[in-house]
Amino acid sequence: MWKALHAIIWLAAIAGPLAEVEARVSRRQVRHRSPPHLGLDKYMSYEDIMQYLEQLSRVYSDRLELHDVGRTFEKRELRIAKISNGIEPSRKKVIFMDAALHAREWTTPITALYVIHQLVVESRENAYLLANTDWIILPLANPDGYEYSRNTNYWWRNTRTPNTNNCYGTNLNRNFGLGWGEGLPIFRDPCNENYAGTGPFSEVEARVVRDIMHKLVDEKVGFMYLSLHTANRSIFYPWVNEPSPIHNNHEHEEIAQYAAQKILWSTGTIIKPSQGYKYGGRIGGTSVDYAFYMGFPLSFVFEMSGMGKNGVEYRFYPPEQYIRPLVQESWIGIEAMVKKAIEKYPSSRPLHIPVNHKDAVNAAPSNRGFFGNIYEKFTSIFD
Ligand SMILES: *[C@@H]1O[C@H](CO)[C@@H](O)[C@H](O)[C@H]1NC(C)=O
């Protein structure tokens, strides 16, 4: 009896302080690598996003490099994050992701930051995503439009460059140089939110994305392009501007199906995979077609869900309490797509590079479909 009591007192005396020491040690380890807080509970401004990236890169300078690769019409930075596992500097294939080409799709930049967080901070858990791949992420591809959408007109979708007729802005996902201007007459209307610009790559934001694509393809490391949009709940792949399927359509389909399954199992959200063209007909000048044409063997648009946990469709602006679940759901899809893509492209498999990939660089606008091919359908399928 006394012995047992003694033992208990002894245990309490020793175990208490020991546990405290352990807690202190692990707190110190955390403090050693204390990342900035990514709340996922509010929409972030351009400034918030830039600041978050800077703080994160200071803490994880061995894994995360920032580069300012262009300046917008209103002089905001176009900032990319280059992420590696910080171990081998060897030439790895590269995943290129962008977000918010369309200004009003507010959950996409914060999702891109969450992907960066997963790769950089949760790097142990996600080591396999960086073992043979590096990532380049442009989390805010249209900062001028994004700020205008936040502060002035939440419905805003385009850049903020002035057009004729006192109208503003170009739709970046019509501004790429493959099939530029093809599809619908409104793509030539400078006052329409589908305006494709004065010419292919008239916008610095599109040129920056193009130049990253070219560089990666030229270095033969361009592996997968992924553009984040909302809120169609689908995964699109090329062609958007042609009815014919691409040569590895089945591969795209399989990857998209796999991600859709994962999301369905974890949240119940239905994501539909499809060739882009099948949804709404011909749309020229998209980034997803351009990336594939230039030589990325895999190219996707992920149209994330804009539906709240309460089942209400909020499209572009879910109330802030729904940001976190939507971002986390999207991460499940992105991780699944990349996991499957990596499986399909082991290091031994060469990345297919078309021979004439430079043909489209400054592809002249063609008029095919401009007058003859008028769709009666709702036209903003490519949110
Ligand atoms: C996605 O786009 C297609 C084609 O325009 C449309 O039929 C469908 O309703 C859209 N889905 C959502 C969730 O917006």
The ligand as a MOL file (V3000), in Angstrom:
LIG
                    3D

  0  0  0     0  0            999 V3000
M  V30 BEGIN CTAB
M  V30 COUNTS 14 14 0 0 0
M  V30 BEGIN ATOM
M  V30 1 C -20.5120 24.0910 -66.1280 0
M  V30 2 O -20.6130 24.4860 -67.4830 0
M  V30 3 C -21.5800 23.7900 -68.2430 0
M  V30 4 C -21.5160 24.2680 -69.6760 0
M  V30 5 O -21.7890 25.6380 -69.7900 0
M  V30 6 C -22.9770 23.9800 -67.6330 0
M  V30 7 O -23.9130 23.2210 -68.3420 0
M  V30 8 C -22.9430 23.5620 -66.1780 0
M  V30 9 O -24.1810 23.8510 -65.5820 0
M  V30 10 C -21.8390 24.2950 -65.4260 0
M  V30 11 N -21.8070 23.8050 -64.0560 0
M  V30 12 C -21.7390 24.6200 -63.0000 0
M  V30 13 C -21.7010 23.9840 -61.6720 0
M  V30 14 O -21.6600 25.8230 -63.1020 0
M  V30 END ATOM
M  V30 BEGIN BOND
M  V30 1 1 1 2
M  V30 2 1 1 10
M  V30 3 1 2 3
M  V30 4 1 3 4
M  V30 5 1 3 6
M  V30 6 1 4 5
M  V30 7 1 6 7
M  V30 8 1 6 8
M  V30 9 1 8 9
M  V30 10 1 8 10
M  V30 11 1 10 11
M  V30 12 1 11 12
M  V30 13 1 12 13
M  V30 14 2 12 14
M  V30 END BOND
M  V30 END CTAB
M  END
